[in-house]
Amino acid sequence: MKKDRINDTEKSFLSGKKRMDKLKVLMKYAGISVFEYFPDSDRMVLYNEQLEEEKEIIPFLGQLGQICTIHPEDVQKMREFLLGQTLGTVELKLLKKGHYKRVLLDALQKEEGDQSVIGCIRDITEIRKREELLEDQARRDSMTGLYNHDTGKLLVNEYLREKRMDASSGLLMLDVDHFKNVNDVYGHLFGDEVLIGFSGFLQSFFRKEDILIRTGGDEFVVFLKEISREALEKKVSELVKRVGKLTFSKRDFVMSCSVGVCFLPAGLGDYSYEQLLEHADLALYRAKIAGRNQYAVGEKLIPLDTGNKGETAVKLLMDETMEKREFEIYFQPKISLHNYKIVGAEALVRWRRPDGIVVRPEHFLPFYEKNGKIVELDFYVFEQVAAFLEKTKRSGITPVPVSVNVSALHAEDPQTTRRYLEILEKYKVDPGMLEMELKETDTIRYENIKDLLRSLQDAGFHTALDNFGVGSSFINLIADVPLNDVKLGRGFMEKCEKDYRGIGFLQQMIGMLKSLGFQVLCEGVESARQVEVLKTSGCDHVQGNWFSMPLSAKEFEKMLFLPGEIFCRCRKNEEHSTGGEA
């Protein structure tokens, strides 16, 4: 019996030892250590994972401020915890092996008579790192690693609220030029490569304190803290140059970007990220319509309506450009294939920048069309043409009819024809001297278009359908819409250069249109071969660089003084060229 009792005692001891060993293993694995604090003597005892006394500190609270293992920010938290002024768990930073570890302090529930505070210390450094990593990932764009738009906006707004009044800063809006073409030509995988490479370049090019954001697609924002205007413009100028030198796996790809710059001078407050972005967006439009691969600086920093960001920005730019009369009208002659004389011209708008550079319409018209400002631009161009016709008449020059482009958006306003007539009355010009051209692709508002064209014809204007053959329902269109002339798009010219089927189709199309009573003009004529095909096909008039590039008003006015034989030289060149080809 006694032996049994001994065995039971041994088993109990062994069992207790085993549990203790397991506990130690678990504590070590979980990174838990134990402490005991005696308030009466201000003594702190630290135990290791083996529950062996490792260190004693006395006095503890008395020298807490000098204990370098505790982060200075956490000294007060430790004091309140040990004195029972803080309930529950406390997170602190403790210095271990030269690095601060994130730990949690838990106090065990005291029983009656306990003279000490017993608790455990849990190392949560890795947990916090994983949490911070996940949090950081949620704040960043998954492809490029830059801040996402929401996070970037938050960070910029925080800085703007707290910034010093004597600090100036800048915000850039960047756009990869023609990025859609990159995806279309090289594929989306290469498009991703470009975005990632561009993002990496931005991270290396700007300072660590600057805020880099991918707002979506190929658009990026960079906020630069505490920078002068001079330094900002120098930085952006260098950026545009360096982007063109970036290399990618497709060696024939050359990258460029456009940048809009908003500078926030010192002394100005109460501006938000949204307002700065709107001004940068306006400047970006300037850079794009000026030909891209450059930067533009927003000159006026004024409060804007952030509810209509793009619309407001473009409206300011377009109104300003027309107000400054920066648009010029060019004229491309229309030539008769019967006698090679000028029978008319098409009015084409160009933007002459303050620096003298002339910008082609494909660089700025899409922005007008997108934002509805094309309507006012149409009226602006029309008035310039009316003024030109009046001037040539006063100068003793026999004017020729001029065609002007009319957006389909005019069809939504029943007063459109009246406004055009009021302009002509101002300059005493006959409506028959104007031909109103609508693109076939603009005929989506079918009934409204019909009403507009009928109204224009009733007022004495000629009407024409531009870019014919591009849309899908052109046969029904010409049979039903009131038109005088039809202009074939340059796509027909490109086809007749390639194969005989293209020539055959062109001849059939011209024949059909003429049988319906239309005069036919073909645009985009670039070669003697095209002229010959059009002559044999019965085309009435042509327009293109083979005869004349678009001319300024002064150049076109001089041409009207010259005899019609000027284009006979083109005819001789044409006959010589075609003879040589045969």
Secondary structure as GFF3:
##gff-version 3
##sequence-region A 1 582
A	DSSP	alpha_helix	2	30	.	.	.	ID=ss1
A	DSSP	beta_strand	32	38	.	.	.	ID=ss2
A	DSSP	beta_strand	43	47	.	.	.	ID=ss3
A	DSSP	beta_strand	53	57	.	.	.	ID=ss4
A	DSSP	three_ten_helix	61	66	.	.	.	ID=ss5
A	DSSP	three_ten_helix	72	74	.	.	.	ID=ss6
A	DSSP	alpha_helix	75	82	.	.	.	ID=ss7
A	DSSP	beta_strand	90	96	.	.	.	ID=ss8
A	DSSP	beta_strand	99	107	.	.	.	ID=ss9
A	DSSP	beta_strand	117	123	.	.	.	ID=ss10
A	DSSP	alpha_helix	125	139	.	.	.	ID=ss11
A	DSSP	alpha_helix	149	162	.	.	.	ID=ss12
A	DSSP	beta_strand	169	176	.	.	.	ID=ss13
A	DSSP	alpha_helix	179	186	.	.	.	ID=ss14
A	DSSP	alpha_helix	188	205	.	.	.	ID=ss15
A	DSSP	beta_strand	211	216	.	.	.	ID=ss16
A	DSSP	beta_strand	219	224	.	.	.	ID=ss17
A	DSSP	alpha_helix	229	243	.	.	.	ID=ss18
A	DSSP	beta_strand	257	264	.	.	.	ID=ss19
A	DSSP	alpha_helix	273	289	.	.	.	ID=ss20
A	DSSP	beta_strand	295	297	.	.	.	ID=ss21
A	DSSP	three_ten_helix	306	308	.	.	.	ID=ss22
A	DSSP	alpha_helix	309	323	.	.	.	ID=ss23
A	DSSP	beta_strand	327	336	.	.	.	ID=ss24
A	DSSP	beta_strand	342	352	.	.	.	ID=ss25
A	DSSP	beta_strand	358	359	.	.	.	ID=ss26
A	DSSP	three_ten_helix	361	363	.	.	.	ID=ss27
A	DSSP	alpha_helix	365	370	.	.	.	ID=ss28
A	DSSP	alpha_helix	374	394	.	.	.	ID=ss29
A	DSSP	beta_strand	402	405	.	.	.	ID=ss30
A	DSSP	three_ten_helix	408	412	.	.	.	ID=ss31
A	DSSP	alpha_helix	416	427	.	.	.	ID=ss32
A	DSSP	three_ten_helix	431	433	.	.	.	ID=ss33
A	DSSP	beta_strand	434	439	.	.	.	ID=ss34
A	DSSP	three_ten_helix	440	442	.	.	.	ID=ss35
A	DSSP	alpha_helix	446	458	.	.	.	ID=ss36
A	DSSP	beta_strand	462	468	.	.	.	ID=ss37
A	DSSP	alpha_helix	474	480	.	.	.	ID=ss38
A	DSSP	beta_strand	485	488	.	.	.	ID=ss39
A	DSSP	alpha_helix	490	498	.	.	.	ID=ss40
A	DSSP	alpha_helix	500	515	.	.	.	ID=ss41
A	DSSP	beta_strand	519	523	.	.	.	ID=ss42
A	DSSP	alpha_helix	528	537	.	.	.	ID=ss43
A	DSSP	beta_strand	541	543	.	.	.	ID=ss44
A	DSSP	beta_strand	551	552	.	.	.	ID=ss45
A	DSSP	alpha_helix	553	561	.	.	.	ID=ss46
A	DSSP	three_ten_helix	564	567	.	.	.	ID=ss47
A	DSSP	alpha_helix	568	581	.	.	.	ID=ss48
###
